[in-house]
Amino acid sequence: MTAKDADPLPASFEPLTPIQENTLRVIKKLHDEYGSFPTYSELADELGITATSAYDGVSKLVEKGYVRRRKPRKSRALEIVFYPFDEKVTEDGR
């Protein structure tokens, strides 16, 4: 994969809208459940929207730097770059 195959990362992360937050959470949830990133159709089914709307939503996450497409036009090629919802772990592991 060359650098031009992957989406570039912006210098800073822009805040997400509530819909974008939900989309990112669902992408992570589906990845955690199935061990691979969802297709746009799978993401759309989970969100109750069309595959085109899912693609548009992911594109906004890519623009803001939270998600990247490892290889354009390939199925399951998403990758989460930054997931701001992870629980903080303290030094004692809780």
C-alpha positions in Angstrom: 0.0 0.0 0.0 1.4 3.4 -0.9 0.7 6.6 0.9 -1.7 7.8 -1.7 -3.9 4.6 -1.2 -4.8 5.6 2.3 -6.7 8.7 3.4 -4.5 11.4 4.9 -4.8 12.2 8.6 -5.6 15.8 9.6 -3.4 17.7 12.0 -6.1 17.7 14.7 -9.3 16.0 15.5 -12.5 18.0 15.1 -15.4 17.5 17.5 -18.0 15.0 16.4 -21.8 15.5 16.1 -24.0 13.1 18.1 -24.8 11.2 14.9 -21.0 10.9 14.1 -20.3 9.7 17.7 -23.0 7.0 17.3 -21.6 5.9 14.0 -18.1 5.6 15.4 -19.4 3.7 18.4 -21.3 1.3 16.1 -18.2 0.7 13.9 -16.2 -0.2 17.1 -19.1 -2.4 18.5 -19.3 -4.4 15.2 -15.6 -4.7 15.0 -15.4 -6.0 18.6 -18.3 -8.4 18.0 -17.1 -9.9 14.7 -13.4 -9.3 14.6 -13.5 -7.3 11.4 -14.7 -3.9 10.4 -18.3 -3.7 9.0 -19.2 -3.2 5.4 -21.3 -0.2 4.6 -24.3 -2.4 4.3 -23.8 -3.9 7.7 -23.2 -0.5 9.2 -26.3 0.8 7.6 -28.4 -2.1 8.9 -27.2 -1.5 12.4 -27.8 2.2 12.2 -31.2 1.9 10.4 -30.0 4.0 7.4 -29.1 3.4 3.8 -25.6 2.2 2.7 -25.1 5.5 0.9 -25.8 7.4 4.1 -23.5 5.0 6.0 -20.7 5.8 3.4 -21.4 9.5 3.8 -21.2 9.2 7.6 -17.9 7.3 7.4 -16.6 9.9 5.0 -17.2 12.6 7.6 -15.3 10.5 10.2 -12.5 10.2 7.7 -12.4 13.9 7.1 -12.2 14.6 10.8 -9.5 12.0 11.3 -11.3 9.4 13.5 -11.4 6.7 10.8 -9.3 5.9 7.8 -9.9 3.7 4.8 -6.8 1.5 4.4 -7.6 0.7 0.8 -10.1 2.7 -1.1 -13.0 0.7 -2.7 -12.2 -2.4 -0.7 -14.7 -4.1 1.7 -13.9 -4.1 5.4 -11.0 -1.7 4.8 -11.9 0.7 7.6 -9.6 1.4 10.6 -10.3 3.4 13.7 -7.5 5.9 14.2 -8.8 7.7 17.3 -11.6 6.4 19.6 -12.3 9.1 22.2 -14.8 7.0 24.2 -12.4 4.4 25.7 -12.6 4.2 29.5 -9.7 5.6 31.3 -7.6 3.1 33.1 -6.1 4.1 36.4 -2.7 3.0 37.6 -4.1 0.2 39.6 -5.9 -1.2 36.5 -9.4 -0.2 37.3 
